[in-house]
Amino acid sequence: MKKILLTFCAVVLCASVGFAQDNDRLKIGTNDVFKGPVGLQMYSLRDTFAKDVEKGFQIAEDFGFGYVEYAGTYGLTPEEYAQKCKEHHLVPIGGHWDYNLFKNNPEQVAKEAKAIGLKYAGCAWIPHDGDFDLQEAEEAAKVFNNAGKVLAQHGLGFYYHNHGYEFLPAGDGKTMFDVLVEKTDPKYVSFQMDVLWTVFPGQDAAALLRKYPDRWLLFHLKDLKKGVEGNNSGGTSVENDVVLGTGQVPYAEVLKAAQEVGIKYYFIEDESPRVIDQVPQSIKFLEKVKW
């Protein structure tokens, strides 16, 4: 009887320790002012994943994250990807799929997203020739509305991640991004702010968050190297991704606004070749940021 009791206590103790560790992961990158929650966009580790999938998951776990945003399976099935996340104490929240798959087969996106265990599925790039124009913006809005309806039938939310080219003028003082917001149904389409791709084309990120307080869902935590001049191309060197708080983004102001409008999840995305060194520094910054 004593042996059984000791075994039971050991199991309970291990479970409690595991729960505490997982709970700590869900609080990483937060403090008494900035509540998060904070995760990792797995695209940050794309070079590692391309060579060694297991190592990619291990690095994400070693960073201390609890939440992740999906960025491809690197040869795994969606079910295998979900299992790997579970093994490494990672909870997948959202992920990005190709625009044309949303356009032509949103049911496939829903199937894969559910197999991975996601809450949301999103798109991060709208194909366009030359400058992104009004016709392309209006067509994308139709695609997003339809995809959002399909995903909703499966209990999933749809989101679009801005990339900078959407801030070209659309006439009447509006931008193409304004068109995307106005032409999409808030019941089915939400948005993810990538703060680098908001600041790079010269936008005020905090003001944009407050302009559409009910449309923002997720957030990409990135920072742009000081001195870099932006544009509306949607592209800049990965060398310009720097540690959070050391670049051009006025983070205290932006995070205050993001929290005010109710961002659900924040994901660090670091595309630089220094990602392994920079992510821990970015986490430390978030754990100290105040306003």
Disulfide bonds with the S-S distance in Angstrom:
none
